[in-house]
Amino acid sequence: GREVVGVVNSTRHDLESVNFFLYPNVGQSDEEEPYLQVRRVSSDGHELSVSARARMTLIQVALPAKLAPGELVELTLEFAARVPRLQREETTLLAHFLQEANDAVSAERQRRDARDIFFAADQSMLLGYFFPMLVPHDAVVTEQGMAFGAGGIVFSEVGDYEVSVTADAQLTVIGSAPVVSTQVLKGEDGERS
């Protein structure tokens, strides 16, 4: 995928870097290949330095120059995702209800992973927060603070996003924003739109 993010410095001090959450990677062990990987970040065609943190759930992008309060920089992120496949019994409404009910009555907080919002099943895929999401400047950034399910919090209202999706032509893509354009691409492995 490819995403273009206009970042405005809304703080009172210069910014040298910005962070992005990679929500699909939450809950993965250090040995697992991350579900979401950022391949390249650039601004005005120049590649920027990227460092991974918190078990690949967060990346820090070094800005090309200090960003003064009120200034804007446009970042282009190129990324790829591998979607985990769930078994049919894991995707039923009953299974979801039992997991949420267990979390609500348990005194111990259960470790969760992103498969609550990012998975493929028999005839559907849920790709919640499938792209890198800009972190609010004042957010505390640790994987332990990232939670999902009924009690989870996802930060998504801190930037303007332009996200493109490439999918097989016969798939229906449903999103929370209006479709800007659709284009059919023909390749060796079939049509994509």
C-alpha positions as CSV (number, residue, x, y, z in Angstrom):
1,G,0.0,0.0,0.0
2,R,0.9,3.6,-0.2
3,E,-0.2,6.4,2.1
4,V,0.4,10.2,2.0
5,V,0.1,12.0,5.3
6,G,0.1,15.8,5.7
7,V,1.7,16.4,9.2
8,V,1.1,19.8,10.8
9,N,3.2,20.7,13.8
10,S,0.4,21.6,16.3
11,T,2.9,21.8,19.3
12,R,4.7,24.8,20.6
13,H,8.1,23.5,19.8
14,D,10.1,22.3,16.8
15,L,9.6,18.6,15.8
16,E,12.5,16.5,14.6
17,S,10.6,13.3,14.2
18,V,7.1,11.8,14.2
19,N,5.8,8.4,15.2
20,F,3.4,6.0,13.5
21,F,1.5,3.2,15.2
22,L,1.5,-0.2,13.3
23,Y,-1.6,-1.6,15.0
24,P,-1.6,-5.0,13.2
25,N,1.7,-5.9,14.9
26,V,0.4,-5.6,18.4
27,G,0.7,-8.8,20.4
28,Q,3.3,-10.5,18.1
29,S,6.4,-12.0,19.6
30,D,9.9,-10.8,18.7
31,E,10.4,-14.0,16.6
32,E,7.3,-13.5,14.4
33,E,7.5,-11.7,11.1
34,P,5.4,-8.4,11.5
35,Y,2.0,-8.4,9.8
36,L,2.6,-4.8,8.7
37,Q,5.9,-3.6,7.4
38,V,6.9,-0.1,6.3
39,R,9.2,-0.4,3.3
40,R,10.0,3.2,2.6
41,V,9.2,6.7,3.9
42,S,9.9,9.8,1.9
43,S,9.3,13.5,1.6
44,D,9.6,15.4,-1.6
45,G,11.2,12.3,-3.2
46,H,13.9,12.0,-0.5
47,E,14.1,8.8,1.6
48,L,13.8,9.4,5.3
49,S,15.4,7.5,8.2
50,V,13.0,5.1,10.0
51,S,13.6,3.2,13.3
52,A,11.3,0.6,14.7
53,R,10.3,0.5,18.4
54,A,8.1,-1.5,20.8
55,R,8.2,-4.8,18.9
56,M,7.5,-3.2,15.5
57,T,4.3,-1.7,16.8
58,L,5.7,1.8,16.3
59,I,8.1,3.5,13.9
60,Q,9.8,6.8,14.4
61,V,10.4,8.8,11.2
62,A,13.2,11.4,11.2
63,L,11.9,14.5,9.5
64,P,14.0,16.1,6.6
65,A,14.3,19.3,8.7
66,K,13.0,20.6,12.0
67,L,9.3,21.3,11.6
68,A,8.4,24.6,13.3
69,P,5.0,25.1,15.0
70,G,2.3,25.5,12.4
71,E,4.4,24.2,9.5
72,L,3.4,21.3,7.3
73,V,5.4,18.4,5.9
74,E,4.0,15.8,3.5
75,L,5.2,12.2,4.1
76,T,4.7,9.3,1.7
77,L,4.8,5.8,3.3
78,E,5.1,2.6,1.3
79,F,4.0,-0.5,3.2
80,A,3.0,-4.1,2.9
81,A,0.8,-6.3,5.0
82,R,0.5,-10.0,5.6
83,V,-3.0,-10.8,6.9
84,P,-3.3,-13.6,9.5
85,R,-5.9,-16.3,8.7
86,L,-8.4,-17.3,11.5
87,Q,-10.2,-20.6,11.8
88,R,-14.0,-20.4,11.4
89,E,-14.7,-21.1,15.1
90,E,-12.5,-18.1,16.1
91,T,-14.7,-15.7,14.1
92,T,-18.2,-16.4,15.4
93,L,-20.2,-13.9,17.3
94,L,-20.3,-16.3,20.2
95,A,-16.5,-16.5,20.3
96,H,-16.2,-12.8,20.2
97,F,-18.8,-12.3,22.9
98,L,-17.1,-14.9,25.2
99,Q,-13.8,-13.2,24.8
100,E,-15.2,-9.8,25.6
101,A,-17.2,-11.1,28.6
102,N,-14.1,-12.9,29.9
103,D,-12.1,-9.7,29.7
104,A,-14.8,-7.8,31.5
105,V,-15.1,-10.1,34.5
106,S,-11.4,-11.1,34.8
107,A,-9.3,-9.3,37.4
108,E,-6.3,-10.0,35.3
109,R,-5.9,-8.1,32.0
110,Q,-5.5,-10.6,29.1
111,R,-2.8,-10.0,26.6
112,R,-4.5,-9.2,23.3
113,D,-3.3,-9.2,19.8
114,A,-4.4,-7.3,16.7
115,R,-6.3,-10.3,15.3
116,D,-9.4,-8.6,16.9
117,I,-9.2,-6.0,14.1
118,F,-6.9,-7.5,11.5
119,F,-7.7,-10.9,10.0
120,A,-8.9,-13.1,7.1
121,A,-11.6,-15.7,7.5
122,D,-13.4,-18.0,5.1
123,Q,-15.3,-15.3,3.1
124,S,-14.3,-12.1,4.6
125,M,-11.4,-9.9,5.8
126,L,-11.3,-7.3,8.5
127,L,-8.5,-4.9,8.0
128,G,-9.0,-2.4,10.8
129,Y,-6.2,0.1,11.0
130,F,-4.3,-1.7,8.3
131,F,-2.0,1.3,7.5
132,P,0.5,3.2,9.6
133,M,-1.3,5.7,11.7
134,L,0.2,8.9,12.9
135,V,0.7,9.1,16.7
136,P,-0.6,12.2,18.6
137,H,2.3,14.3,19.7
138,D,1.5,14.0,23.4
139,A,0.7,10.2,23.4
140,V,2.6,7.8,25.6
141,V,4.0,5.2,23.2
142,T,4.4,1.7,24.6
143,E,2.9,-1.5,23.3
144,Q,1.4,-2.2,26.8
145,G,-0.7,1.0,26.3
146,M,-2.1,-0.3,23.0
147,A,-5.4,-2.2,23.7
148,F,-8.1,-3.6,21.5
149,G,-11.6,-5.0,21.9
150,A,-14.4,-3.4,23.8
151,G,-12.0,-1.5,26.1
152,G,-9.5,-0.6,23.4
153,I,-8.3,2.8,22.2
154,V,-7.1,3.5,18.8
155,F,-5.7,6.9,17.9
156,S,-6.8,7.9,14.4
157,E,-7.9,11.5,14.4
158,V,-4.5,13.3,14.2
159,G,-3.9,13.5,10.5
160,D,-5.4,13.7,7.0
161,Y,-4.9,10.3,5.2
162,E,-4.9,9.4,1.6
163,V,-4.7,5.6,1.4
164,S,-4.8,3.5,-1.7
165,V,-5.8,-0.2,-1.7
166,T,-5.0,-2.8,-4.4
167,A,-7.3,-5.8,-4.3
168,D,-8.6,-8.5,-6.6
169,A,-11.3,-7.1,-8.9
170,Q,-14.0,-9.4,-7.6
171,L,-13.6,-8.3,-3.9
172,T,-15.8,-5.7,-2.3
173,V,-13.8,-3.1,-0.3
174,I,-15.8,-1.3,2.4
175,G,-14.2,1.6,4.2
176,S,-15.1,4.5,6.5
177,A,-14.4,7.2,3.9
178,P,-15.8,7.7,0.4
179,V,-14.1,6.1,-2.5
180,V,-12.2,8.7,-4.5
181,S,-11.4,6.6,-7.5
182,T,-11.4,3.0,-8.8
183,Q,-9.1,1.7,-11.4
184,V,-8.8,-1.8,-12.9
185,L,-5.2,-3.0,-13.4
186,K,-4.5,-6.0,-15.6
187,G,-1.5,-8.2,-14.6
188,E,-0.2,-11.7,-15.1
189,D,-2.1,-13.0,-12.1
190,G,-5.5,-11.5,-13.0
191,E,-7.3,-8.2,-12.7
192,R,-6.9,-6.0,-9.6
193,S,-8.8,-2.7,-8.8
